Amino acid sequence: MAATQLKPCLVLLLTFSVLAFASAISRNRIKSLNQIIEVNRKGPYIGLITVIATEEDAFFASGSFKPDPKFPFIDLSGRRFRFGVVRGRKVVYVRCGEGMTNAVAATQQMVDLFDIKGIIHFGIAGNTNNSMSIGDVTIPNQIAHTGLWEWLNTNGTLDSADVAQLEIGDYNVPKGNGTNLLGHIGYMEEEYYSVAGEPNVAESLLWANISLQWLQLASNLEGMKLEQCVNSSLCLTERPKLVVGLRASTSNI
């Protein structure tokens, strides 16, 4: 009898807990939406995005970011969007986290919710060509995502639409007949959806072009003097340089 009476009580308690939880989420969303409306009245902003904590720490340590005294940040979907100024320019900054999924989610969220006139993604380059050295800064004019690929065995046939192919046998050591059981890889174009295109119709894209206006602004930075030393005991062997116009690529591999 007691067990029979207990079941309705448990159901009522669970229902009340769910409703209370949903109510709290709803209140938080309303609060966030009101804050977004408020900060957008001060826009437009330049969006700033980094990936890892090391990059964020260096950015804050520079002292160039001055937080907004009234709305220093808004927490959305686990990320902290910070508002302030850098050398008199209004900015919204977020650390997106590693991986393409995080980069896309944070960037799309920033563009959709805030009054953004452009985005600058900055941070550490994992690799460069021989013209660049550690400490150099590059601002690319095109960016490709090279993470969309298929890996086939030695007898597999790659798609003729692939934009690039990698024969693993070409890198055998010592060099032999070029056959390798790891086969080959074909790189594919992205399906790109844009506000300038037809809705729900993708454009094939390999190289994404940086805005011409922003590139012209960046070109004015070439020749600027960059610091060679972090402190008296930590210096680069040569003075670093800033280069505008190289191509860049990124992927999760």
URLIN-V331418 format. One record per run of one state. SS is the DSSP state (A for helix, B for strand, O for the rest). FROM is the first residue (numbers start at 1). LEN is the number of residues. If there is no record, write none. Layout:
BEGIN
[[SS FROM LEN] [SS FROM LEN]]
END
This chain:
BEGIN
[[O 1 1] [A 2 39] [O 41 4] [B 45 6] [O 51 2] [A 53 9] [O 62 3] [B 65 3] [O 68 5] [B 73 4] [O 77 2] [B 79 8] [O 87 2] [B 89 7] [O 96 4] [A 100 14] [O 114 2] [B 116 6] [O 122 15] [B 137 3] [O 140 2] [B 142 4] [O 146 3] [B 149 4] [O 153 11] [B 164 4] [A 168 4] [O 172 12] [B 184 4] [O 188 2] [B 190 3] [O 193 10] [B 203 3] [O 206 1] [B 207 3] [O 210 2] [A 212 8] [O 220 9] [B 229 3] [O 232 2] [B 234 2] [O 236 6] [B 242 3] [O 245 2] [B 247 4] [O 251 3]]
END
